[in-house]
Amino acid sequence: MSNCGANLCPTVLAAAVSSMLCAPAWAQGQTGEQLPEVLVTAQRVAAPESRTPVAMSVLTAGQLDKFGIDNAAGIGKRLPNVHLDGAPDGLRITIRGVSNSDSTEKGDPSAAFMQDGIYIARPQAQSAGFLDVERIEVLRGPQGTLYGRNTTAGVVNVISNTPVRQWEGAASLALGNFNSRVATAMLNAPVNDSLALRAAVAVNRHDSYLRNGQGTGFELGHDRDDRSARLSAKLALGQSASLLLRYEHATQDGNIDNVVPDTNFYRGVEAGNPEWYPAATDARLTNAFKPFNTRLEQGYNHKSISGFGAELSWNLGPVTLDYLGSHRKNQHDFLANFYYRVLPTVAIGVHENFWGAQRQDSHELRLSTNGSGPLKAQGGLYHFSEESHQLYVFRDLQLVELPPYYIFPHGPTISRSKAAFGQLTYSVTPALRATAGLRYTDDEKSRVGSTNFQQAREYNPATDFKMLNDAALATHKTTWKLGAEYDLAPAAMAYASIATGYKSGGFNDGCLAGSSALGIPCPAAIAVPADTLFYQPETLKSLEAGLKTRFWNRRASLNLAVFSYDYTNLQLSGVAIVAGAPRFVTRNAGAASVKGLELDGQVRATAADSLSYALTLLDAHYVSYQPDGVVSWAGEALDRAPRSVFSLGWDHTFRLPAAAIVAGINARRSAAYNISVPSQLLQYRVPSRTASDLTLAYRPDGANWSLMARVKNLENKVQPVTIDSFGMAVPSEPRTFDIRFDYHF
């Protein structure tokens, strides 16, 4: 892939254009329907996806239902160059090899996760189940102009249905293995000509995917017990303005113990060379770890998420004024049993209790031009603030010469971001358009807290000791984009862009010599040097070219993107020993190179047959990086960056006298990729695999109900989703199946 731009990419581009121009001859005699057009808001204004000059994928509500995708972790299996992994500490997003592993209150993701355009800062709050979703837009590549910081990888935007001026409702019930029960309901009510209301609820439960081999009888994690509800109101304010209000609340219960030892998948970890070995799926999913230093306890997980949002749109004639605001709160409480490798051949049991609360507010004010003139412009102001309070309590670390209670009370952790942005698109000719965008972002982040060494749960100044954690950092950055797009034909568009993105810097545990806070001094003997305490922003510059075309009489589509990244100061995280104790540390990791090709599309081959396809080629590797300051990982692949992925889907409709049966299969073949633990100099190679899903739907003609059966992961193969510094691996989901009944009116 290092010579993609010189050989492979132009060849594919030429072939795609040629097929588009030659398509009408093939199309004659075909009876397939045209592909539907999907309106998206990737550029913050509504436009057809096929006319949006951004590498992106869209999942509609129908596709989410068909594939059984009910939370963000299921999206990545359907999209090119995207991994979305559900870890115990929240959602882990990787796009084109660009990722982040710091899910603490001081960390930031590399990809922005949004709900209805609202940035959701904490990965723990990104794992809530989907509720009454219209579509999901996933933008690949830096989006630093219109979306801002923390979008070096891209953007995932979950877009909900809004109230409409007609009565409608829907309900569904799905039952499956692992005692799975999923129920949803929606009701839309027009109150009058100006006001419409919409309510939606969902319950999603299943038992643990893991097997308890510890002999305790305790329930393990990898289960689910979610409940969510949303109430929306849309009010017309005269002929030119509308106000949309949303309130939602979700709870997640169950168990946080969803890990198994990495030795369930790998041998040779103790020698620093993990090697995958074959094993049955049940063995992979069995936690048989029995700690010798402590007794296991029943784990639990309680999470509450609530949010209020307001969206105002006001057409002022020449321009439209849009306001988007939100207030969100998250609370989290759990107890986990850890597998904690302290020596290459020794693992101990450790308990973690956690209590956390976060509050975030965001406001965006945006003006965009109206009319049909050659100049389209938009610009605005953005403000984000977040305050977090956490208490981490670790127990049973005496064997590593720590006291019985190793505690991190932190808070407040405060993050503020302010930005001004603008983007212009000018039609040079009817077929050629040029775009320029600019955004200035100012970030401030601070935290106070301590690392406590305690003999009991409550702090005793006579026997216990505190080390100050106190830091503040201000960073700012100007990100920009230049682009051009050209209409090759009425249904074909080529585009090219150069864009930048950035993720703000941050800090680790510790303090600078001479500082003090919370009545705790920071003497030089335990102070942390500034270059260890702070890490710098990571930046990315992207060169991208693409083609979007609909051909064969608009019954087929092809989207092509080729890209090259200059990626510097990567922020990589892991546990390291600081001042004699284990700490979660983030460091900058030099530079990386990312090059690749993405090709995907759909084909309505006949009236009864539909195909979808995707191919990605990716070369994402470190250019310079020494995890321990000595060993070089230059040339090693970035995490979750398989060199190739190919997926293919086929749906066939069988006609019955008064009904239709739609059978579908979707298969995805992924090359091998790495999951790395830099602080331990470990690289876990996840082997190549094929995963297939099957669907079978029965739809009576003219009826308001349907029935669907689904099988996910037909092969019943699992692999680690994440592996942490202590050898705790989260396995992927085994084979699941369910039957779903839908009713609508």
C-alpha positions, 0 to 999 in steps of 0.5 A: 500500500505504500505505492497505492497513489502511484499504481493501484489507486489510479487504476481503480479510479479509471476502471470506475469511471469507465464502468460508469460511462459504459453502464447504459448498455448493460442496464438495458433489459434489467428490471431492478429498481433504482437505489434510494437516495439518502439525505445526510447532514455530514456538511451540516446542511442537508444534501444527498449522500451521493453528492456529499464530497466526504468519505462516509457511510450511512446506516438507515433505520431499516438496515439497523433493524435488519442487522440487529444493530442496537448500540454503537459497538455493532456499527463497525462490522458493517462499515469500511475501515471502522472498528467500534469496540465495546470495552468495560470502560466505554466505547473504543472507536478506531477509524483508518487505524486512528484510535485512542485508549484513554477513557478516563475523565482526563482523556479525549477520543480521536473520533467524535461520537455525536447524538443528533449533532451533540458531542458526547464526551465520555466513552462510558456514555457512548455505549447506550442502546439506540432508540428510535434512530433515523440513520447513522452517519460515519465520516472517515478522516479528520473533520476539524473545520465543521466538527472541531477538536477530537475528530482526527479519526472522524465522526460518528453521528447517531440521528434520531427520528423527529416528530412529524405531523401525522399519527404513527406508531410502532412496536417490536419484540425480539427473543433469542438465545442467551435469554435475549429479550428486546422490546421497543415502542414508538408513538407519534402524535400531532397535537395541532398544526404547530405542535407534534410529539413523539415518544419512544421506549426500549428494553434490551436484556440478555444473559452473560456470554461468558462461562464461570469456571471459577467455582463461585457461582457468581454471574459474570459480565458481557450481559445486558440490562438496558432501559431507555426512553425519549420524549420529543416535541417539535413546534412550528414558530410561524412560517419561518422557524421551528424549535425541536426539544428532546429529553431522554433517560437511559439506565444500564445495569448488569455486571462489569466483569466481562473480561477473561485472561489473555491466555484464553487466546495466546501462549507465550505472553510471559516471554513477551511474544504472544502467539495465537493458538486454536481453541473452542469458543466455549473455552475462549469465553470461560473465565477460570481464573482463581486468585490466590491472594483474595476472594472473588466478589459478585461484580455489578454495574449501574449506569444512568444517562440523561440529556436535554437538547434544544434545536432552533432553526430560523429562516431569515431570508438570505440566511438561516440561523441554527442553534443547537444546545444540550445539557447531559449528565452521567452517573456510574457505579461498579464493582469489578474483579480484575485479572492483574498480571504483576509478573510474567508468570504471576497474576493476582486478583484485584477489586476495583470500586468506582463511582463517577459523575459527569456533567456537560453543556454545549452550545453552537450558533451557526449561520448558513446562506440560502438561495441558489447563487454560486456562493454557499457559506456557513459559520458559527461559534461553539462552546463546550464545558464538562465537569467530572468527579470520580473515585477509584478504589483498588483493593488487594495490591499488597503483593506488589508492596502497596497498602490494602487500599490504593485510592484515586479521588479526583475532581473536579476535572474541568474541560472547556473548549471554545471555537469559531469556524467558517466554510465557503463553497464557490461554484467556479463553473456549473460543474466545478466547486471549490471549498475552503474552511477554517476553525480556531479552537481554544481548549482548557483542561484542569484537574485536582485530586490525589493518589492515596495509600490507605490502610482502610476504606476511610482515610486516616492521617495517622497511618495513610499518605496522599500524593497530589495530582494537580495539573492544568493545560491550555492548548489552541489550534487552527484547523483548516480544509481546502477542497474541490469537487467536479461533476463528471456526469449527472450522477458522478462526482469526483472530489479532492481535499486536504484537511487537518485535525487535532486532539487537545493535549492533556496530563497524567497523574502527579504534580509539579514541584512546589505546587499545592492544592486540596491542602496537599503540597508537592515536594520535589522528592515526589514531583513529576517532571513537566515533560512526563506530567503533560502530553502534547496535542496530536495532529493529523493532515490528510490528503484525500481524493474520491469518486461517487457515482451512480450508474447502470441507470442508477441501479448501482453505486460506487464510492471510492476514496484514496487517502494519505495521512501525516499523523504526529504526536499520537497519544498512546496510553497504558499503565506504567510505574510512577513514583513507585506505584502503577499509574495510567499514563499517556505519552506522545508516540512520534509519528505514523503514516496512514495510506489506504483505499476504500471502495464500496457500493450497492447493486440492484441486480434484478427486482428480486436481488440486491448486492452490497460490497466493500473493499478496504486496503490500509497501510497504517504504521509507526514511522518513529516510536520507542515505547520504552525509549529504547525499543523501536516500533518503527514499521509496526502496524497501528492497532486495529488496522487490518491491511485488507477487509472485504465484505459482501452482502446479498438479499433475494426476495421470494414471491409468494401469492400474498407475501414476500420472503426476503433472505439475506447473507452478509459476510466480512473477511478481515486480515489480521491486525494488532492490539498493542500494550506499549507499556509492556512491549506486547503486541497481540496479533489477532488472526484473519477471520470471516464472520457471516450473518443471516437474515430471513424476513416474512412480509405479508402484502399490505399488512402492518406486521412482519416477522424476521429471524436473524443469526449473527456470527454464524461461524461462532468464532470470537477474538479479543476486542481489547487487551489491557496492560494487565492481561485482561481481554474482552472477548467479542460476541459468540453466535447469537440468533433471535426472532423479531416481530414488528408492528406499525401503523 
